[in-house]
Amino acid sequence: MTVDDLAEELQIPKSTIYGWKYRGIGPAWIRVGKHLRARRVHVDAWLDSLNTGNSEAVAEATATASSEHLTQTA
């Protein structure tokens, strides 16, 4: 799965995903040459972890996405 694929699936900007990666949030990423890829199983596991009461990760991800969205729309 590419960054574009995940951004489209989650309906969020790619910059949010890159920001999460920089901060160590989100699924595990694999670098293939200059390209980033995530395995579907890692994406699903990460999404499941958000639903299992890991409120700190959810709050941080939500705040980041909101602030990045506000920056882009300003």
C-alpha atoms as one frame of an Amber mdcrd trajectory, in Angstrom:
protein
   0.000   0.000   0.000   1.332   3.440  -0.889   1.031   6.672   1.057  -1.484
   7.789  -1.577  -3.524   4.607  -1.049  -3.655   5.074   2.721  -4.470   8.781
   2.447  -7.329   7.993   0.085  -8.644   5.167   2.269  -8.590   7.285   5.435
  -9.648  10.447   3.587  -6.799  12.494   5.033  -3.989  14.525   3.457  -0.758
  12.732   2.558   1.085  15.311   4.656  -0.679  13.940   7.750   0.644  10.462
   7.018   4.162  11.771   6.435   3.910  13.697   9.704   2.791  10.593  11.543
   5.683   8.623  10.055   8.133  11.316  11.151   6.761  11.132  14.705   6.673
   7.333  14.745   2.872   7.116  14.600   0.991   4.889  12.211   1.674   1.599
  10.500   5.130   0.177   9.927   6.566   1.428   6.648   8.966  -0.295   4.291
  11.246   1.678   1.998  11.495   0.200  -1.497  14.136   2.307  -3.174  12.828
   5.844  -2.706   9.219   4.717  -2.234   7.348   3.993   0.994   5.073   1.006
   1.258   2.997  -0.425   4.087   1.759  -3.977   4.248  -2.007  -4.281   4.537
  -1.610  -6.377   7.686   0.396  -3.567   9.355  -2.183  -0.957   8.402  -5.015
  -3.126   9.737  -3.121  -3.844  12.974  -2.450  -0.140  13.485  -6.093   0.769
  12.825  -7.214  -1.969  15.227  -4.893  -0.564  17.913  -6.679   2.770  17.600
  -9.978   1.040  18.386  -8.709  -0.880  21.406  -8.597   2.027  23.811  -5.206
   3.456  22.964  -6.652   6.905  23.585  -3.285   8.682  23.655  -2.491   7.606
  20.088  -5.999   8.441  18.924  -5.901  11.884  20.542  -2.487  12.669  19.092
  -3.457  11.465  15.624  -6.697  13.445  15.707  -5.006  16.619  16.915  -2.306
  16.322  14.277  -4.779  15.734  11.485  -6.929  18.655  12.630  -4.044  21.098
  12.897  -2.626  20.087   9.521  -6.051  20.448   7.925  -6.473  23.920   9.402
  -3.014  24.931   8.143  -3.836  23.750   4.632  -7.183  25.533   4.497  -5.871
  28.828   5.881
